[in-house]
Amino acid sequence: MLFLQNHHGVYRSIDDGNTWQEIENGLPSNFGFGMTASDSGSVFIVPLEADAKRFTCDGKLRVYRTRDEGKSWQPLAKGLPQKNAYEVILRDAVASVGDNIFFGTKNGKLFASGDDGDSWKMIEGSLPEICCVKAYSI
């Protein structure tokens, strides 16, 4: 199964990319860039308002997770700021290793979840603009 989030929506393909289905129901926006999957099969995205408003929806930093191949999405906010959090997450600034999920913002904040997205912690809050996050297991 393949997943895609881009300027025009959120999609999945069950035939190696020959055809794509929209899987946007339950998301506050269909616009965004960063997407990753955990070893347990969860898929994560951080929706942004719109192409002309490239920041998190409603001023709340929420990661959305699907565990049923995009049929439904769950907002994850435990440990993430929920007021005046107009963050920008770039295409390569979301990563995973195992069930550990990481993402960084253009404001230099780095967040991590060690429990497949159930809770989040800011690892660092004063880095330069984060354009890319890579994770690996040792």
WOMO-V304882 format. One record per pair of residues at least 12 apart in sequence whose C-alpha atoms are under 10 Angstrom apart, sorted by the first residue. I is the first residue (numbers start at 1). GAP is how many residues later the second one is. Records with the same first field share a line. If there is no record, write none. Layout:
# WOMO-V304882
I->GAP  GAP
This chain:
# WOMO-V304882
1->12  13  14  15  16  68
2->12  13  14  15  18  67
3->14  17  18  19  20  32  33  34  40  66  67
4->13  16  17  18  19  28  29  30  31  32  41
5->17  18  19  25  26  27  28  29  30  40  41  42  86
6->24  25  26  27  28  29  41  45  85
7->23  24  25  26  41  43  44
8->14  22  23  24  42  43
9->12  13  14  15  20  21  22  23  24  38
10->12  13  14  15  17  19  20  21  22  23  25  35  37  60
11->12  13  19  58  59
12->57  58
13->56
14->55
21->49
22->48  49
23->43  46  47  48  49  50
24->46  47  48  49
25->45  46  47  48
26->38  44  45  46  47  48  49
27->18  19  20  30  37  38  45  46  47  48
28->18  19  20  21  28  29  30  36  45  47
29->17  18  19  20  21  27  28
30->16  17  18  19  20
31->15  16  17  18  19  20  22  23
32->13  14  15  16  17  18  19  22  23  24  56  57  58  59
33->12  13  14  15  21  55  56  57  58  59  60  61
34->12  13  14  55  56  57  58  59  60  61  69
35->12  28  29  30  55  56  57  58  59  60  61  68
36->29  56  57  58  59  60  61  65  66  67
37->28  29  30  57  58  59  60  61  62  63  64  79
38->57  58  59  60  61  62  63  78  79
39->57  58  59  60  61  77
40->27  58  59  76
41->25  26  27  28  57  58  75
42->22  23  24  25  26  27  28  57  74  75
43->21  22  23  24  25  26  27  30  53  73  74
44->19  20  21  22  23  26  29  30  31  32  50  51  52  57  72  73
45->17  18  19  20  21  28  30  44  49  58
46->15  16  17  18  19  29  30  41  42  43  44  48  57
47->14  15  16  17  41  42
48->13  14  38  39  40  41
49->37  39
53->33  35
54->32  33  34  35  36
55->30  31  32  33  34  35  50  51
56->28  29  30  31  32  33
57->28  29  30
58->24  25  26  27  28
59->22  23  24  25  26  27  28
60->17  20  21  22  23  24  25  26  27
61->14  15  16  17  18  19  20  21  22  23  24  25  26  27
62->12  13  14  15  16  17  18  19  20  23
63->12  13  14  15  17  40  54  55  57
64->12  13  53
65->51  52  53
75->42  43
76->41  42  43  44
77->40  41  42  43
78->35  39  40  41  42  43
79->32  33  34  39  40  41  42  43
80->31  39  40  41  42
81->39  41
86->19  21
87->17  18  19  20  21  22
88->16  17  18  19  20  41  42  43
89->14  15  16  17  18  20  40  41  42  43
90->13  14  15  16  39  40  41  42  43
91->40  41  42
92->12  38  39  40  41  42
93->12  13  17  37  38  39  40  41
94->16  17  18  37  38  39  40  41
95->17  37  38  39  40  41
96->16  17  18  20  37  38  39  40  41
97->17  37  38  39  40
98->16  17  18  37  38  39
99->14  15  16  17  18
100->12  13  14  15  16  17  35  36  37
101->12  13  14  15  16  19  34
102->12  15  18  19  20  21  31  32  33
103->19  27  28  29  30  31
104->18  19  20  21  23  25  26  27  28  29
105->20  22  23  24  25  26  27  28
106->21  22  23  24  25  26
107->18  19  20  21  22  23
108->16  17  18  19  20  21  22  23
109->13  14  15  16  17  18  19  20  21
110->12  13  14  15  16  17  19  20  23
111->12  13  14
112->12
